[in-house]
């Protein structure tokens, strides 16, 4: 059985595997801006993963998540601009 699992390793999509590892580390980030940047990286990796698999809807969902994470990262320690509420409403 163990040998058959090892035979599957070349078929694993590397971007998806790395995205899962990054996603597991997101909650361990000590500061909000690091958490949001790690979340953006995870979304970017999953977007590439879904594009390589041919799933455009999955890639679009991850691209929206990436945009939201990057927008939220820009708001750390700053007053929220008027457009940010509309941006999140439009991308949700």
N, C-alpha and C positions, 0 to 999 in steps of 0.2 A: 504494500500500500504506500509506504513512504517513497518508494522509487517512482510510483506513478504520479505523486504530487510533484516531485522534482522534475518530471518530464513536462509539466505544465509551465514551469518558470519562464521559458523563452516566449511563451504566448501572452504573458502578462503585459499589460500596457504600462510602460514605465511612468508616464505622466500621472496616471490615475493612482499608482502606488505611492508616488512621492506626495501627491495631493492629500492622500489619506494620512500620511505621516505628518505633514504640515498641519492638517486639520486637527490631529490629536494634540499638537503642541500649542494651538491657539489659546486654549484656556489656561495655559501655564504662563502666559506673558504677564509681567509685573505691572505694566502701564498700559493705559487705554490706547495710546497711539501705536504701541508695538502690537497690541492685540488686533487693531484694525488693519495694520500693514500685513500681519501674518494671515489674516482673513482674506485680504486682497490677493496675496500670493496664492493662497489655497484656491480661490476662485479662478485665478488666471490659469493655474495648472489644470484644474478640472475643465476649464473651457477648452484648452488644448487637447485634453484627453477626449472630450466629447466630439471635437472636430475630427480627430484621428479615427474615431469610431464611426463617424458619419452622422452623428446625431446633432442636427442644427438647432433643434429646440433646446436640448440640454446645454449646448454652447451658448445660446442666447440667454438662457436663465443665469448661467454663470457670469456672462458679460454684464448683465444688469447688477448682479451681486457685487462684481468688481467695481463698477461705477459707484454704487452706493457706499462701499467700504472706503474708496478713495475720497469721495465727497465728505464722508464723516471724519476721515483723518485730517482733512483741512480745517475742520471746525474745533479741533482740540485747543482749548484755552482761548478761544476767540468768540466774539459775539456772532450769533448765527445771522447770516444775511437773509433778507426777505424771501429770496428765491428758493432757499433750501427746502422749505416745507412743500412747495409745489413740485420740486424735483423728486423728492421721495414719494409724493403722492402719484406722480406720473409714472414712476418706475416700479410701483408696487402692484 
